[in-house]
Amino acid sequence: MQVIKVITLCFIALFFVSCSTTSLNNYTSKTKELSFYFNNNLVSMLKFDNPKQRHYLSTPCVMNSYTIEEKNSNYGKLFFEYIDLDSNCFWTGLASGFFETSLNYELKLDSIEIVESIDINNYTFKTYKINNESYLSVIYSYYTNTNMFLVDYEGRFYTKLLKELKPEYISKYLDKKRFAGNYNKSLVRKNIFENYFRYERLDL
């Protein structure tokens, strides 16, 4: 009976891993492209010009994490972080909440207000009003233990992807004053001090 339980758990784990590899955003360093999937279908590609990529390690929880910074010719300044936690690790709170706190702290903002929040399947689109004067857009994506954050300063790719998923969407903030700061901090690197996630061995 115990053997059947173990086999069942392994099957479930493999099922979710196979889903996540086809449902999440995959960056290909050779082609410098980031793929965005919805219901296992490719809906958009983000082509980088000259990405500045950094890899991060936080054993035993993170073996595959990286950030990308770029001033893109089509979409303007972008910052991207990809985090893939080990199955024995878990976030100690909401990953998106940790990201917002980090954004606020690192940029030393006077105020940050969510003026738009749209959830579509495993995507969350948020636009923030910064210091009561400018706007910043962020795309969150998550699936099982994998999370990604894309900071889109101009809001161009944010709007493009959102319209792919929700054709009737019309942006209220794309043409407004955009935030001109520079966020480039990795949650994986900051985890050493902040304990965003931790390891927990599961006993079968």
C-alpha positions as a printed NumPy array, in Angstrom:
array([[  0.   ,   0.   ,   0.   ],
       [  2.87 ,   2.338,   0.888],
       [  4.53 ,   1.565,  -2.466],
       [  1.328,   2.513,  -4.321],
       [  1.212,   5.857,  -2.471],
       [  4.828,   6.612,  -3.414],
       [  4.203,   5.718,  -7.075],
       [  1.083,   7.9  ,  -7.12 ],
       [  2.976,  10.849,  -5.636],
       [  5.764,  10.431,  -8.194],
       [  3.247,  10.337, -11.039],
       [  1.554,  13.526,  -9.807],
       [  4.915,  15.281,  -9.465],
       [  5.952,  14.266, -12.981],
       [  2.604,  15.433, -14.339],
       [  3.025,  18.915, -12.866],
       [  6.65 ,  19.163, -13.975],
       [  5.685,  18.253, -17.548],
       [  2.909,  20.865, -17.46 ],
       [  5.194,  23.556, -16.132],
       [  7.792,  23.044, -18.852],
       [  5.199,  23.709, -21.523],
       [  3.177,  26.351, -19.715],
       [  5.869,  28.664, -18.432],
       [  8.041,  31.258, -20.054],
       [ 11.266,  29.849, -21.463],
       [ 14.274,  32.   , -22.358],
       [ 16.584,  30.721, -25.068],
       [ 20.02 ,  32.326, -24.788],
       [ 21.001,  31.185, -28.269],
       [ 18.162,  33.042, -29.992],
       [ 17.796,  35.65 , -27.195],
       [ 14.059,  35.073, -27.076],
       [ 11.592,  34.722, -24.224],
       [  8.507,  32.624, -25.004],
       [  5.109,  33.269, -23.43 ],
       [  2.603,  30.395, -23.353],
       [ -1.085,  30.229, -22.56 ],
       [ -2.869,  26.864, -22.243],
       [  0.259,  25.238, -23.727],
       [  0.051,  27.461, -26.829],
       [  2.704,  30.018, -27.72 ],
       [  1.028,  33.447, -27.68 ],
       [  3.958,  35.86 , -27.849],
       [  7.736,  36.148, -28.137],
       [  9.982,  38.783, -26.597],
       [ 13.133,  39.241, -28.655],
       [ 16.079,  40.77 , -26.794],
       [ 18.745,  42.827, -28.552],
       [ 21.708,  42.679, -26.174],
       [ 20.565,  41.152, -22.865],
       [ 22.685,  41.437, -19.736],
       [ 22.049,  38.076, -18.08 ],
       [ 23.087,  37.063, -14.552],
       [ 22.624,  33.61 , -13.023],
       [ 21.895,  33.071,  -9.336],
       [ 22.189,  30.054,  -7.052],
       [ 20.674,  29.499,  -3.6  ],
       [ 21.255,  25.912,  -2.504],
       [ 19.395,  23.746,  -1.805],
       [ 16.346,  25.623,  -3.101],
       [ 17.356,  27.275,  -6.385],
       [ 19.557,  25.728,  -9.054],
       [ 18.055,  27.578, -12.009],
       [ 17.496,  31.304, -11.634],
       [ 18.565,  34.329, -13.635],
       [ 17.871,  37.979, -14.327],
       [ 17.97 ,  39.864, -17.626],
       [ 18.383,  43.608, -18.062],
       [ 18.077,  45.401, -21.379],
       [ 17.195,  48.627, -23.162],
       [ 15.145,  47.01 , -25.926],
       [ 14.792,  48.651, -29.339],
       [ 11.076,  47.779, -29.527],
       [  9.908,  47.919, -25.915],
       [ 12.343,  50.147, -24.039],
       [ 13.931,  49.295, -20.684],
       [ 13.098,  45.845, -19.296],
       [ 14.045,  43.785, -16.251],
       [ 13.224,  40.082, -16.025],
       [ 13.722,  37.524, -13.239],
       [ 13.087,  33.778, -13.51 ],
       [ 13.012,  31.624, -10.341],
       [ 12.555,  27.854, -10.252],
       [ 12.344,  26.461,  -6.709],
       [ 13.17 ,  22.882,  -5.809],
       [ 10.066,  20.811,  -5.035],
       [ 11.15 ,  20.567,  -1.37 ],
       [ 11.196,  24.358,  -1.019],
       [  8.349,  26.808,  -0.555],
       [  7.753,  30.554,  -0.475],
       [  7.17 ,  31.911,   3.028],
       [  4.621,  34.371,   1.611],
       [  3.338,  35.602,  -1.744],
       [  6.194,  35.88 ,  -4.255],
       [  4.512,  38.868,  -5.924],
       [  4.198,  40.561,  -2.521],
       [  7.898,  40.05 ,  -1.833],
       [  8.684,  41.515,  -5.239],
       [  6.537,  44.614,  -4.616],
       [  8.182,  45.151,  -1.216],
       [ 11.63 ,  44.812,  -2.787],
       [ 10.68 ,  47.236,  -5.561],
       [  9.468,  49.792,  -3.034],
       [ 12.515,  49.431,  -0.779],
       [ 15.254,  49.335,  -3.426],
       [ 13.89 ,  52.326,  -5.358],
       [ 13.193,  54.267,  -2.135],
       [  9.722,  55.202,  -3.36 ],
       [  7.572,  57.771,  -1.594],
       [  4.438,  55.893,  -2.642],
       [  3.365,  52.957,  -4.804],
       [ -0.292,  52.351,  -5.692],
       [ -1.814,  49.544,  -7.764],
       [ -4.046,  51.21 , -10.377],
       [ -4.583,  48.159, -12.588],
       [ -4.559,  44.441, -11.758],
       [ -5.704,  41.789, -14.228],
       [ -5.485,  38.014, -13.641],
       [ -5.594,  35.661, -16.619],
       [ -4.905,  32.021, -15.825],
       [ -1.334,  31.926, -14.455],
       [ -0.556,  35.542, -15.428],
       [ -1.081,  38.685, -13.376],
       [ -0.708,  42.098, -14.997],
       [ -0.223,  45.073, -12.679],
       [  0.339,  48.752, -13.311],
       [  1.551,  50.921, -10.45 ],
       [  1.316,  54.65 ,  -9.903],
       [  4.691,  55.671,  -8.52 ],
       [  5.128,  58.718,  -6.269],
       [  1.719,  60.002,  -7.45 ],
       [  3.183,  61.068, -10.799],
       [  4.344,  58.24 , -13.077],
       [  3.459,  54.666, -14.042],
       [  5.234,  51.305, -14.088],
       [  3.938,  47.976, -15.438],
       [  4.846,  44.478, -14.229],
       [  3.895,  41.027, -15.541],
       [  3.907,  38.168, -13.027],
       [  3.734,  34.533, -14.122],
       [  3.675,  31.455, -11.912],
       [  3.199,  27.714, -12.183],
       [  3.802,  25.225,  -9.351],
       [  7.268,  26.232,  -8.021],
       [  8.26 ,  28.506, -10.904],
       [  7.852,  32.281, -10.836],
       [  8.813,  35.082, -13.171],
       [  8.636,  38.876, -12.987],
       [  8.937,  41.205, -15.961],
       [  9.295,  44.913, -15.195],
       [  8.236,  46.857, -18.289],
       [  9.072,  50.522, -17.787],
       [  7.352,  51.762, -20.956],
       [  4.44 ,  49.294, -20.734],
       [  4.649,  48.382, -24.423],
       [  5.226,  44.631, -24.169],
       [  2.843,  44.489, -21.187],
       [  0.102,  45.948, -23.391],
       [  0.976,  43.704, -26.351],
       [  0.855,  40.476, -24.33 ],
       [ -2.285,  41.512, -22.468],
       [ -4.073,  42.223, -25.76 ],
       [ -3.021,  38.784, -27.031],
       [ -4.733,  37.211, -24.02 ],
       [ -7.586,  39.706, -23.755],
       [ -8.247,  41.287, -27.19 ],
       [-10.745,  43.826, -25.85 ],
       [ -8.158,  45.318, -23.46 ],
       [ -7.457,  49.053, -23.864],
       [ -4.638,  50.594, -21.83 ],
       [ -5.389,  53.683, -19.747],
       [ -1.749,  54.249, -18.789],
       [  0.435,  53.515, -21.825],
       [  0.6  ,  57.154, -22.933],
       [  0.957,  58.637, -19.462],
       [  4.247,  59.633, -17.832],
       [  6.306,  56.52 , -17.214],
       [  8.546,  55.795, -14.221],
       [ 12.241,  56.367, -14.975],
       [ 13.905,  54.45 , -12.118],
       [ 16.146,  51.393, -12.333],
       [ 15.276,  48.171, -10.484],
       [ 17.771,  45.302, -10.928],
       [ 17.706,  43.268,  -7.711],
       [ 17.287,  39.478,  -7.645],
       [ 14.936,  37.968,  -5.06 ],
       [ 17.106,  34.835,  -5.084],
       [ 20.166,  36.836,  -4.109],
       [ 18.229,  38.798,  -1.47 ],
       [ 16.801,  35.574,  -0.018],
       [ 20.021,  35.098,   1.981],
       [ 18.915,  37.94 ,   4.257],
       [ 15.161,  38.125,   3.668],
       [ 14.139,  34.408,   3.842],
       [ 11.612,  34.637,   1.   ],
       [ 11.712,  30.856,   0.642],
       [ 13.118,  27.916,   2.574],
       [ 13.825,  24.22 ,   2.363],
       [ 11.599,  21.596,   3.96 ],
       [ 12.277,  17.891,   3.545],
       [  9.117,  15.862,   2.987],
       [  8.908,  12.517,   4.78 ],
       [  6.94 ,   9.889,   2.846]])
